[in-house]
Amino acid sequence: MQSTAKTVGFKAGERNVFFHILTACNLQCKHCYINSAEHGTETLSKENIVSGLRLFSDEKKKSNLVFLGGEPTLHPDLADCITMAKELNYSVTVDSNGYLFHDFLKKVHPENLDYLSFSLDGPDSIINDSIRGNGVFKVCTENIGKAIAKGFQVSLIYTVSSKNIDHLHRMAPILQKLGVKRFFIQVIGLRGQSAKAGRQESSVTGDLQVSREKWLNIVPQVAEQCAETGIHVTYPKVFLDSQEKFECAGEVAENFFIFPNGRVYQCPLCEDYALHTYTIENNKLMPNPEISEKMMFPLKIEEGCVMNKLLQPDTLEYDNTDKPLYRVSCCLLKNEIY
């Protein structure tokens, strides 16, 4: 059967809550976007997590929740928080680096978790561990096997950068061998550690960013190959076709990126800056009285995403009349392929 790719538009009446319950992690991945100076170093208490879950729940809307860190399974109360989230009618995902601390697989019942998502950035230990740390590939793949054997719905995230894009095509047989049915291909975020690494390495080896040509030549084709094996693949749109309309998720969708210091963003590109739309104060969602990302969302420019233009101008190219050669989509716009 021929696989079919489609752009997934933003869904009205649906909200997505990305809840960073701590920033601590046992790894030091080269592309980690956590910036403790902007996100805090706290580990939220169970009470504060539950309060946050209640604050963002809405029984009239489908609410998708992703527990994040740092490494969220480092939180000793994560299992209880998952149970509470299900009672509040969230669809719940946990994004893990694969170490699954605090006997996670024993404490969490598969029926309480919609997806357990693992991160691998290479098809073998040589590629993956050069990015994520020694021994990570072995631990992560072993725990994927254990999770699937226990009945968890497992997905896998591969963050594409200049260090691993040439190995992306090798992932299809790995996914089949592991039994993973959902595959998320992410583009490297130029924030946190990856932004620092880019500045440090640019004079020697080039930064982590992937060129437009390389992305378009490799990622859609690999997604097609994976889909042909029966895997559901999702990857960022990144670049708009000439006939496609630009839409900003900050204007047409409900996405909340919550950090331990109380900051709540609506655009992940802004997370290295104090441009958050809201702050959680005394269990209430308070608008940021200073300049915020929300002020930028309505701006219309030829380049597409205004936040990309402001914060990552090096990702754009122009002709000799200063007209942009292409438009960048909202970073939350996805392609799906079956």
C-alpha positions in Angstrom: 0.0 0.0 0.0 1.3 3.5 -0.9 2.1 5.5 2.2 0.5 9.0 2.4 2.0 12.1 3.8 0.0 15.1 5.0 0.5 18.4 6.8 -1.3 18.3 10.2 -2.9 21.7 10.8 -3.4 23.1 14.3 -6.6 21.7 15.9 -9.2 24.1 17.3 -10.5 23.1 20.7 -7.4 21.1 21.5 -4.6 22.1 23.9 -1.1 20.7 24.4 0.6 21.0 27.7 4.4 20.4 27.9 5.1 20.2 31.6 8.8 20.4 32.7 8.5 19.1 36.2 12.3 19.4 36.9 15.4 20.4 35.0 17.8 17.8 36.5 19.1 15.1 34.3 21.6 12.3 34.5 22.9 13.0 30.9 24.5 16.0 29.3 23.3 15.8 25.7 25.0 18.2 23.3 21.7 19.5 22.0 19.8 19.8 25.3 17.6 22.9 25.2 17.3 23.3 29.0 18.8 26.6 30.1 18.8 26.6 33.9 19.3 30.4 34.1 16.0 30.8 32.3 14.1 27.7 33.4 15.2 27.3 37.0 16.8 24.4 38.8 13.9 23.4 40.9 12.2 20.0 41.2 8.5 20.8 41.6 6.8 19.2 44.5 4.0 16.7 43.9 1.5 19.3 45.2 2.7 21.9 42.7 2.6 19.5 39.8 -1.0 18.5 40.7 -1.9 22.2 41.0 -0.4 22.9 37.6 -2.3 19.9 36.1 -5.6 21.3 37.5 -4.7 24.8 36.2 -4.3 23.7 32.6 -7.0 21.0 32.4 -10.2 21.8 30.6 -13.0 19.2 30.5 -14.4 20.9 27.3 -11.3 20.3 25.3 -9.0 17.5 24.4 -5.9 18.1 26.4 -2.6 16.4 25.6 0.0 16.4 28.3 3.7 15.6 28.0 5.8 15.2 31.2 9.3 16.5 30.5 12.5 17.4 32.3 15.4 17.3 32.4 14.7 13.6 32.9 11.1 13.3 34.2 11.5 9.8 35.6 14.0 11.3 38.1 11.0 12.7 39.9 10.0 10.3 42.7 6.3 11.2 42.4 5.9 10.9 38.7 3.8 7.7 38.8 1.3 9.4 41.1 1.2 12.5 38.9 0.4 10.4 35.9 -2.5 8.8 37.8 -3.8 12.3 38.7 -3.4 13.5 35.1 -5.5 10.6 33.8 -8.2 11.4 36.4 -8.2 15.0 34.9 -8.8 13.4 31.5 -5.4 14.2 30.0 -3.9 12.1 27.2 -0.5 11.5 28.9 3.0 11.0 27.4 6.3 10.8 29.2 9.4 11.8 27.3 12.4 9.9 28.7 16.1 9.5 27.9 15.6 5.8 28.5 16.9 5.3 32.0 13.5 5.0 33.7 14.4 5.8 37.3 12.4 4.9 40.4 11.2 1.5 39.1 9.1 3.4 36.5 7.9 0.3 34.6 6.8 -1.3 37.9 5.0 1.7 39.3 3.2 2.8 36.2 0.5 0.7 34.6 0.5 0.7 30.8 -3.2 1.7 30.8 -2.4 4.9 32.6 0.0 6.1 30.0 -0.9 6.8 26.4 2.7 6.9 25.2 6.2 6.3 26.7 8.5 8.1 24.4 12.3 7.4 24.3 15.1 9.5 22.8 17.8 8.0 20.5 20.0 10.1 18.3 21.7 7.3 16.3 21.2 3.8 15.0 24.1 2.5 17.0 26.2 3.3 20.1 28.9 5.1 18.1 26.6 7.7 16.8 24.1 8.0 19.6 26.6 7.9 22.5 28.8 10.6 20.9 25.8 12.9 21.3 24.0 11.6 24.5 26.8 9.9 26.5 28.6 6.6 26.9 26.4 3.6 27.4 23.1 5.4 26.7 22.3 3.4 23.5 22.5 0.1 25.4 20.4 1.2 28.3 17.8 3.0 26.2 17.3 0.1 23.7 17.1 -2.5 26.5 14.4 -0.5 28.3 12.5 0.0 25.1 12.3 -3.8 24.9 11.2 -4.1 28.5 8.5 -1.4 28.1 7.1 -3.0 25.0 7.1 -6.4 26.6 5.0 -4.9 29.5 2.4 -3.5 27.1 3.4 0.1 27.0 2.7 2.1 23.8 6.3 3.2 22.8 7.4 6.0 20.5 10.9 7.1 19.7 12.4 10.6 19.1 15.4 11.2 16.9 16.7 14.8 17.0 18.4 15.5 13.7 21.6 17.6 13.6 24.7 17.8 11.5 26.2 15.1 13.7 23.6 12.4 12.8 21.5 13.3 9.8 23.6 11.1 7.5 22.7 8.1 9.7 18.9 8.7 9.8 18.3 6.3 7.0 19.6 3.5 9.1 16.8 3.9 11.7 14.0 2.0 9.9 15.5 -1.5 10.6 16.3 -0.5 14.2 12.7 0.6 14.8 11.4 -2.7 13.3 13.8 -4.7 15.4 12.8 -2.9 18.6 9.0 -3.1 17.8 8.5 0.7 17.8 5.4 1.8 15.9 5.7 5.7 16.2 8.7 7.6 15.1 9.2 11.4 15.7 12.0 13.1 13.7 12.9 16.4 15.3 14.9 19.3 13.9 17.7 20.6 16.1 16.6 23.5 18.3 19.0 26.4 18.2 18.6 27.1 21.9 20.1 25.9 25.2 23.3 23.8 24.7 22.9 23.5 21.0 23.1 27.3 20.6 26.2 27.4 22.7 27.7 24.4 20.8 27.1 26.1 17.5 28.9 29.2 18.6 31.8 27.3 20.0 32.2 24.9 17.0 31.4 27.2 14.1 35.0 28.3 13.6 36.3 24.7 13.5 33.7 22.1 12.5 30.5 24.0 11.7 27.5 24.1 14.0 24.8 21.5 14.7 22.3 23.1 12.2 21.3 21.2 9.1 21.0 23.1 5.8 17.6 23.4 4.1 18.8 21.4 1.1 20.1 18.5 3.2 16.9 18.4 5.4 14.6 18.3 2.3 16.8 15.7 0.5 17.0 13.3 3.5 14.2 13.7 6.0 11.0 13.2 3.8 12.6 10.3 2.0 13.6 8.5 5.3 10.1 9.2 6.7 8.6 7.5 3.6 10.9 4.5 4.0 9.9 4.1 7.7 6.2 4.5 6.9 6.5 1.7 4.3 7.4 -0.7 7.1 4.2 0.2 9.0 5.6 2.8 11.3 3.7 6.1 11.9 6.2 8.9 11.3 5.9 12.6 12.3 8.4 15.3 11.5 8.4 19.1 11.5 7.2 20.9 8.3 10.1 23.5 8.7 9.7 25.0 5.2 6.5 26.0 3.6 5.6 25.2 0.0 4.9 28.3 -2.2 1.1 27.8 -2.1 0.8 27.1 1.7 -0.5 29.7 4.1 1.6 30.6 7.1 -0.1 30.1 10.5 1.4 30.7 13.9 0.4 28.2 16.6 0.6 31.1 19.1 -2.5 32.6 17.4 -4.5 29.6 16.3 -3.7 26.8 18.9 -3.3 26.3 22.6 0.3 25.2 23.4 1.8 25.8 26.9 5.4 25.1 27.7 5.7 25.1 31.5 9.0 25.3 33.4 9.8 24.8 37.1 10.4 28.5 37.8 6.8 29.3 36.8 7.4 30.6 33.3 4.9 29.5 30.7 5.8 30.0 27.0 3.6 29.5 23.9 6.5 29.4 21.5 9.5 27.1 22.1 11.8 29.3 20.1 11.6 31.9 22.9 12.6 29.7 25.8 16.2 31.1 26.1 14.7 34.5 26.8 12.4 36.2 29.4 9.7 36.5 26.7 7.2 34.1 28.3 3.5 34.9 27.9 2.5 33.9 31.4 3.9 33.2 34.9 2.3 30.8 37.4 1.9 32.7 40.6 -0.1 31.4 43.6 -1.7 28.8 41.4 -2.9 31.4 39.0 -1.9 32.1 35.4 -0.7 35.7 35.3 0.1 37.5 32.0 3.7 38.7 31.7 3.5 42.6 32.0 6.8 43.0 30.2 7.5 42.5 26.5 6.4 39.0 25.6 6.4 36.5 22.7 2.6 37.0 22.4 3.2 40.6 21.1 5.2 39.2 18.2 2.8 36.5 17.0 0.5 38.8 15.0 3.4 40.3 13.0 3.3 39.2 9.3 6.6 39.0 7.4 7.7 37.4 4.1 10.0 35.0 5.9 7.1 33.3 7.6 7.8 32.7 11.3 8.6 36.1 12.9 10.2 34.5 15.9 12.6 32.5 13.7 13.5 35.8 11.9 14.2 37.6 15.3 16.0 34.8 17.1 17.5 32.6 14.4 18.2 34.9 11.4 21.1 32.7 10.3 18.5 30.1 9.2 17.3 32.3 6.4 18.6 33.1 2.9 17.9 35.9 0.5 18.3 36.7 -3.2 20.2 39.8 -4.5 17.1 41.9 -4.0 16.8 40.9 -0.4 13.7 38.8 -1.1 13.6 35.6 1.1 14.3 32.4 -0.9 11.9 30.4 1.2 9.5 30.7 4.1 10.0 29.0 7.5 6.8 27.5 9.0 5.8 27.6 12.6 8.0 25.1 14.4 5.0 23.3 15.8 3.5 22.5 12.3 4.1 18.8 11.5 4.0 16.4 8.7 2.6 12.9 9.3 3.2 9.9 7.0 1.6 6.5 7.2 
